[in-house]
Amino acid sequence: MLPKRILYLLVSAFLFLGSVSQNPNFDSILNAIPKLEDKYDYCHRQIYTYENLNTATALLLSKKKLQFAKFLNDKAKIAGSYNDIGNQYLDLSNYSEALSNYIESSLYYASIPDSSGIADEYSNISLIYSYKEDNETAKRFLLRALRIYKNNNNKKGYVSTVMALADVCRDLNQIDSAFHCYNYVIRNSKDSTDLLVVYNNMGLYFSDINNVDSALYLYELSNKYNFGLKNKHNYAICVGNIAECYFKKDDLPKALSGYLQALELSMQLQSPDLVQTNCESLAAYYKKARKFDSAFYYLERAKTISDSLDVHDSDLKLSDVKSGFDREAKDKELEIKKLENEKKEQEKKDMKIIFIISSVCLLVIIGFAITRYKSKQKSYNKLKALNDEVTLQKTLVEEKQQEIVDSITYAQRIQKPLLAKEEWIKKYFSDCFVLFKPKAIVSGDFYWAAELNDKFYLAVCDSTGHGVPGAFMSLLNIGFLSEAIKEKRIEKPNEVFNYVRNRLIESISDQGQKDGFDGCLICYDKKKSKIYYTAAHCTPLVIRNDEMLEMDNDKMPVGKGERTESFTLYEFDVKANDRIYLYTDGYSDQFGGPKGKKFKYKNLKEVLLSEYINKMNKQKDVIEEVFEEWRGELEQTDDVTIVGLKV
């Protein structure tokens, strides 16, 4: 009787060769197809037949499909072909090649342009970073994809990306967010593939925390959605996961049966990761069963089995490429020598003609040059004198400009201490951010805070103008706000705005000016869990339980205007985990994007809604990144201020 190790290797080789022998001769089939379009379509159909049966064959077909797409010069087909190649490399755990092909695909989608295609590649790229355990980067790419799918009303892409986001949140230990995403997919997807993946991944979480019964239930539920084993790769994963549950429950016969079935499937798929994982699982099983020879064997083969599936094919391809390269190099060398000989003969003939023509031309040029030299010498002297004068004036202008910049920079040092310190805001709110981007060095926007009678006041305002004039107005407005609250002890926000408006009219509006500011002033009473506020042309936003609440405001400025009635005092109860956003109009009024249009208030709300579940400092980074991407090379339109607060 043959030893167990040799017997197993023979069985493995038989399974592998059997899977290869079932593949048809694609070259002979493709040669029999006359039209390029039909060749492309044939490869496209065959890829989806083999990608769940034999990944190496699917990769070969994907590369042939790319060749036909390039012959057809169809950018959409080329982009899709690069995507298919990336998918096969991903299944083969070759992450660098997968990433390279996904990037190529996204570049072709961008040239069409096809924003949904770009979003697909963002999702694929996120998978690679997830496998490399760089989950923060993976999450960034998924959130970008979600924004595109939402703008395009692409529900299928949106649901698939939420499903991927759930796994990333789970790996980041953001469990509430992960299960929120899982439940969203279960509620909104009717695709059996989506559901089998979701239930399998939910099972992974319960398995990690050793809730084996819940994990087993979810794995078996996942298997029910894999009708007719249409996705053999996911089926292999699920069979291995179920076996792992039985292993943890000490039901060793069922565990062994599952591990062996999963190994056989992974070898048929030629998936190195799955082969290695199942060999390691079998090693753990035999160790627990105290069959140490078998345990050592599977542990030893964990790496070599995965490599053996593609080593022969890799060596063969390398040999073919090398010999082809050598033949091509020799042909090129002979062709270059022939061209060089022809070139030398032609050069000898050309040199004789060139010598005669150049001699005549040289004589003419020398005579002309002498005449022009004398004329240019006079012009040069005049230009030099003029250039010296210009250089002097330029130096004077630069000196004046530097003086102005120094003055404005010093003004910034005066303005900055008057703005609210972020550490002070954090005394009252568990988490917060301040995005403050002046258009110039100094700003007409300002954010200011004060305390009175155990209440916290915070104002976010946009003064008339920007730059130096706006900064002067902001200093004046901050002074009047401070006077109203700290000196006059006015508690109600609407009465504070009434007082400041009267002071502005008394101070500057008697000369016909209508300068002032738009903005919002909140008063946070932490003991009562209430916020009292007043708002002038500015709408505070509150996000609560995945819903955005848009608050009321008065349609009049703080300053001289057509309306003179008292500002309204608004109030609302605050709850734990409420997110409150105060802002000026600079963000939504920024011009940019592909058509150079305004960003608009609607898009700002969408950005805030898509990011609010993150920490405030992460929200700030993404909000600023979206702003810069939209602005592109265009100049910043106005001062930008956004303050985010978490209760």
Buried (B, 14 or more C-beta within 10 A) or exposed (E): EEEEEEEBBEEBEEBBEEBBEEBEEBEEEBEEBEEBEEBBBBBBEBBEEBBBBBBBBBBBBBEBBBBBBEEBEBBEBBBBBBBBBBBBBBBBBBBEBBBBBBBBBBBBBBEEEBBBBBBBBBBBBBBBBBBEEEBEBBBBBBBBBBBBBBEBEBEEBBBBBBBBBBBBBBBBEBEEBBBBBBBBBBEBBEBBBBBBBBBBBBBBBBBEEEBBEBBBBBBBBBBEBBEEEEBBBBBBBBBBBBBBBBBBEEBEEBBBBBBBBBBBBBBBBBBBBBBBBBBBBBBBBBBEEEEEEBBEBBBEBBBEBBEBBBEEEEEEEEEEEEEEEEEEEEEEEEEEEEEEEEEEEEEEEEEEEEEEEEEEEEEEEEEEEEEEEEEEEEEEEEEEEEEEEEEEEEEEEEEEEEEEEEEBEEBBEEBEEEBBEBEEBEEBBEBBBBBBBBBBBBBBBBBBBBEEEEBBBBBBBBBBBBBBBBBBBBBBBBBBBBBBBEEEEBBBBBBBBBBBBEBBBEBBBEEEBBBBBBBBBBBBBBEEEBBBBBBBBBBBBBBBEEEBEEBEBBEBBBBBBEEEEEBBBBEBEBEEBBBBBBBBBBBBBBBBBEEEEBBBBEBBBBBBBBBBBBEBEBBBBBBBEBBEEBBEEEEBBBBBBBBBBBB
